[in-house]
Amino acid sequence: MSDHLLIAQVTDIHIGAVDSLFKGVKIRENFLKVLDELKKKTLDLLVLSGDLAALNGEPEAYFWIKETLTHFPCPYIIMSGNHDHVGRMARIFENIENDVSDGMLYFSRTVKEKRLIFLDSSSTKVPVQQLDWLKNQLVNYEQDVVLFIHHPPLLCDCQFMDERYSLTNIESLWKVFNQLPQIKHIFCGHYHTEKVLAKNGKSIYLTPATIFQIDTVETNFKIAHTNPGWRIIEWGEDVNTYVEYLVDGKIDRKNYKLLGKNNTQHFLKFN
């Protein structure tokens, strides 16, 4: 149908200033392989949801990403993660200049009459300016929206990331989220893993990285595997989503269904 929206979310690509390896992972090659798979789909939008750069917003990384996406067959949106630099992003990706306020990259888009909201958690929190803006955006808007944010807005039972790199103002964020029933689906990256949780009537989706996945049980850093992953979001009458990995040149798809609806609960995975 013409109002059916198909989005690919790609996150945590961590492109460096030069083409290099990280613990044996061919970082740029992983990203290029993911793009090759996504080109086979009839996408309406590609969302790069933060940590485009390896460490601290290397401009060479942004120039390479921009050049790489020149002929990608659908529009793309970039977001800022904690390893990005909004100022450099705005200078290199000129089309985002109007989306930067107070040095933060947050904005909304309407695609096929569906509203998408993008927040900036690159400072490891969502500052009050963004929360006030979010409330103003939705004060007279009654339809459902989909929200993207780099950091998950809750602890996710991922030991290493929860203990060291979680969002720092989760409580204040939920004081606002709980006032906004229009937000039912929240898509995140940052944790380098796949997981789906629910809280207060909202579904929170963690999307795997293209560089590597982090073990969720170990308290110290440990790579779970290096298969690049991404998320597909299908938004028609409702939102449906699934994760895909590239494993030995073949696609491995992961789907989910809800176990329960009370507070924070994991979803049951099935293939």
C-alpha positions as CSV (number, residue, x, y, z in Angstrom):
1,M,0.0,0.0,0.0
2,S,1.2,3.5,-0.7
3,D,1.1,4.5,3.1
4,H,3.2,1.4,4.1
5,L,6.5,2.6,5.4
6,L,9.6,0.4,5.2
7,I,12.7,1.6,7.2
8,A,16.1,0.0,7.7
9,Q,17.9,0.9,11.0
10,V,21.6,0.6,10.9
11,T,23.6,1.5,14.0
12,D,27.1,1.6,15.6
13,I,29.1,1.3,12.4
14,H,32.2,2.9,14.0
15,I,34.0,3.9,10.9
16,G,37.5,5.2,11.6
17,A,39.7,7.8,9.9
18,V,41.4,5.0,7.9
19,D,40.3,1.6,6.8
20,S,41.4,-0.6,9.6
21,L,40.6,-3.7,11.6
22,F,39.3,-3.9,15.2
23,K,40.0,-7.3,16.8
24,G,40.0,-8.8,13.4
25,V,36.7,-7.2,12.2
26,K,36.9,-5.5,8.8
27,I,34.8,-2.5,9.9
28,R,34.2,-0.8,6.6
29,E,33.7,-4.1,4.8
30,N,31.0,-5.0,7.3
31,F,29.1,-1.8,6.6
32,L,29.4,-2.2,2.8
33,K,28.1,-5.7,3.0
34,V,25.1,-4.5,5.0
35,L,24.4,-1.8,2.5
36,D,24.6,-4.4,-0.3
37,E,21.9,-6.4,1.4
38,L,19.7,-3.4,2.0
39,K,19.9,-2.3,-1.6
40,K,17.9,-5.4,-2.4
41,K,14.9,-4.2,-0.4
42,T,12.4,-1.5,-1.5
43,L,13.2,0.8,1.4
44,D,11.6,4.2,2.0
45,L,14.2,5.3,4.5
46,L,17.6,4.3,5.9
47,V,18.3,5.5,9.5
48,L,21.9,5.5,10.7
49,S,21.2,5.8,14.4
50,G,24.4,7.0,15.9
51,D,28.1,6.1,16.5
52,L,28.9,6.6,12.8
53,A,32.5,7.4,13.8
54,A,34.9,5.1,15.6
55,L,35.9,7.3,18.6
56,N,35.3,11.0,18.5
57,G,33.7,12.2,15.4
58,E,36.6,11.7,12.9
59,P,35.8,13.9,9.9
60,E,37.4,11.3,7.5
61,A,34.8,8.8,8.6
62,Y,31.9,11.2,7.8
63,F,33.4,12.0,4.4
64,W,33.7,8.3,3.6
65,I,30.1,7.5,4.8
66,K,28.7,10.4,2.8
67,E,30.6,9.3,-0.4
68,T,29.5,5.7,0.2
69,L,25.8,6.6,0.5
70,T,25.9,8.9,-2.6
71,H,24.1,6.4,-4.8
72,F,22.2,4.5,-2.1
73,P,18.7,4.0,-3.6
74,C,16.6,5.7,-0.9
75,P,16.9,8.7,1.4
76,Y,18.9,8.4,4.6
77,I,18.9,10.1,8.0
78,I,21.9,10.3,10.3
79,M,21.8,10.6,14.1
80,S,24.4,11.4,16.7
81,G,25.8,8.9,19.1
82,N,28.3,9.3,22.0
83,H,31.2,8.7,19.6
84,D,30.0,11.4,17.2
85,H,30.6,15.1,16.9
86,V,27.5,17.1,15.9
87,G,29.4,20.1,14.6
88,R,31.5,18.1,12.2
89,M,28.5,16.1,11.1
90,A,26.7,19.3,10.3
91,R,29.6,20.6,8.3
92,I,30.0,17.5,6.2
93,F,26.4,16.3,5.9
94,E,25.1,19.8,4.9
95,N,21.4,18.6,4.7
96,I,21.3,18.3,8.6
97,E,22.2,21.9,9.4
98,N,18.6,22.9,10.1
99,D,18.2,20.0,12.4
100,V,20.9,21.2,14.8
101,S,19.8,23.3,17.8
102,D,22.0,24.3,20.8
103,G,24.7,21.9,19.4
104,M,22.3,18.9,19.4
105,L,20.9,17.0,16.5
106,Y,17.2,16.4,17.2
107,F,14.4,16.8,14.7
108,S,11.2,15.2,13.3
109,R,10.3,13.9,9.8
110,T,7.0,13.0,8.2
111,V,7.3,10.3,5.6
112,K,4.2,8.9,3.9
113,E,2.1,10.8,6.5
114,K,3.8,9.0,9.4
115,R,5.6,11.0,12.0
116,L,9.2,10.0,13.0
117,I,11.0,11.7,16.0
118,F,14.7,11.7,16.4
119,L,16.4,12.6,19.7
120,D,20.1,13.2,20.5
121,S,21.6,11.3,23.4
122,S,25.2,11.8,22.4
123,S,26.0,13.6,25.7
124,T,24.8,10.4,27.4
125,K,21.6,12.1,28.4
126,V,18.6,13.8,26.8
127,P,18.8,17.4,27.9
128,V,15.7,19.4,29.1
129,Q,15.7,21.4,25.8
130,Q,14.9,18.3,23.9
131,L,12.3,17.0,26.3
132,D,10.5,20.4,26.2
133,W,10.7,20.3,22.4
134,L,9.3,16.7,22.3
135,K,6.3,17.7,24.4
136,N,5.6,20.7,22.2
137,Q,5.9,18.6,19.1
138,L,3.2,16.3,20.3
139,V,0.9,18.5,22.3
140,N,-1.8,18.7,19.6
141,Y,-0.8,15.6,17.7
142,E,-3.0,12.6,18.3
143,Q,-1.6,9.9,15.9
144,D,1.0,7.4,16.9
145,V,4.7,8.3,16.3
146,V,7.9,6.3,16.1
147,L,10.8,7.6,18.1
148,F,14.6,6.9,17.5
149,I,17.3,7.5,20.2
150,H,20.8,6.2,20.2
151,H,20.9,5.2,23.9
152,P,18.2,2.8,25.2
153,P,15.9,4.8,27.7
154,L,16.2,2.1,30.4
155,L,18.5,-0.6,31.8
156,C,18.4,-3.6,29.6
157,D,19.8,-6.5,31.6
158,C,23.0,-6.2,29.6
159,Q,25.7,-6.3,32.3
160,F,28.7,-4.5,30.7
161,M,26.7,-1.7,29.0
162,D,24.2,-1.2,31.8
163,E,27.0,-0.7,34.4
164,R,29.2,1.5,32.4
165,Y,27.5,3.2,29.5
166,S,23.7,3.6,30.2
167,L,21.8,6.8,29.7
168,T,22.3,9.1,32.7
169,N,18.8,10.7,33.0
170,I,16.4,7.7,32.5
171,E,14.0,8.8,35.2
172,S,13.5,12.3,33.9
173,L,13.0,10.9,30.4
174,W,10.2,8.6,31.5
175,K,8.5,11.5,33.3
176,V,8.0,12.9,29.8
177,F,7.5,9.7,27.9
178,N,4.6,8.7,30.3
179,Q,2.8,11.9,29.3
180,L,3.0,11.0,25.6
181,P,0.8,8.0,24.7
182,Q,1.5,8.7,21.0
183,I,5.0,7.2,21.5
184,K,4.5,3.4,21.5
185,H,7.6,2.3,19.7
186,I,11.2,3.4,20.5
187,F,14.2,2.2,18.4
188,C,17.7,2.4,19.9
189,G,21.3,1.3,19.3
190,H,24.4,1.8,21.4
191,Y,24.3,-1.6,23.2
192,H,25.6,-3.7,20.3
193,T,23.0,-6.4,20.8
194,E,19.4,-7.3,19.8
195,K,16.7,-7.1,22.5
196,V,13.1,-6.0,22.8
197,L,11.6,-4.8,26.0
198,A,8.4,-3.1,27.2
199,K,7.7,-0.5,29.8
200,N,4.6,1.5,30.6
201,G,2.9,0.5,27.3
202,K,5.9,1.3,25.1
203,S,8.1,-1.2,23.2
204,I,11.8,-0.5,23.2
205,Y,13.9,-2.2,20.5
206,L,17.7,-2.6,20.7
207,T,19.3,-3.0,17.3
208,P,22.5,-4.9,16.8
209,A,25.7,-3.2,15.4
210,T,27.4,-3.6,12.1
211,I,30.8,-3.8,13.7
212,F,30.3,-6.5,16.4
213,Q,27.9,-7.6,19.1
214,I,28.6,-7.4,22.9
215,D,28.0,-10.2,25.3
216,T,25.1,-9.3,27.5
217,V,26.0,-11.6,30.5
218,E,29.7,-10.8,31.2
219,T,30.4,-7.8,33.4
220,N,33.6,-7.1,31.5
221,F,33.8,-6.3,27.8
222,K,33.4,-9.4,25.6
223,I,32.5,-9.7,22.0
224,A,29.6,-12.2,21.5
225,H,30.1,-12.4,17.8
226,T,31.1,-10.4,14.8
227,N,28.1,-11.0,12.4
228,P,26.9,-7.5,11.3
229,G,23.2,-6.9,12.1
230,W,20.5,-4.4,11.4
231,R,16.7,-3.9,11.9
232,I,13.8,-3.7,9.5
233,I,10.8,-1.7,10.5
234,E,7.5,-2.1,8.7
235,W,4.9,0.5,9.5
236,G,1.5,0.0,8.0
237,E,-1.6,-0.1,10.2
238,D,0.7,-1.2,13.0
239,V,4.5,-1.5,13.5
240,N,6.2,-4.7,12.8
241,T,9.9,-5.2,13.1
242,Y,12.6,-7.8,12.9
243,V,16.4,-8.1,13.0
244,E,18.6,-9.6,10.3
245,Y,22.2,-10.7,10.5
246,L,24.7,-11.5,7.8
247,V,26.2,-14.9,8.6
248,D,28.6,-16.5,6.2
249,G,27.1,-14.6,3.3
250,K,23.5,-15.6,4.2
251,I,20.7,-13.7,6.0
252,D,19.6,-14.9,9.4
253,R,16.3,-13.3,10.5
254,K,15.1,-12.9,14.1
255,N,11.4,-12.2,14.9
256,Y,9.7,-11.6,18.2
257,K,6.4,-11.7,20.0
258,L,5.4,-10.3,23.3
259,L,5.4,-12.5,26.5
260,G,3.6,-10.0,28.7
261,K,2.5,-6.4,29.0
262,N,3.3,-5.3,32.5
263,N,6.1,-2.9,33.1
264,T,9.5,-4.1,31.8
265,Q,9.4,-7.5,30.2
266,H,11.4,-9.3,27.6
267,F,9.9,-10.4,24.4
268,L,10.0,-14.1,23.4
269,K,12.1,-14.7,20.3
270,F,11.1,-17.1,17.6
271,N,12.5,-17.7,14.1
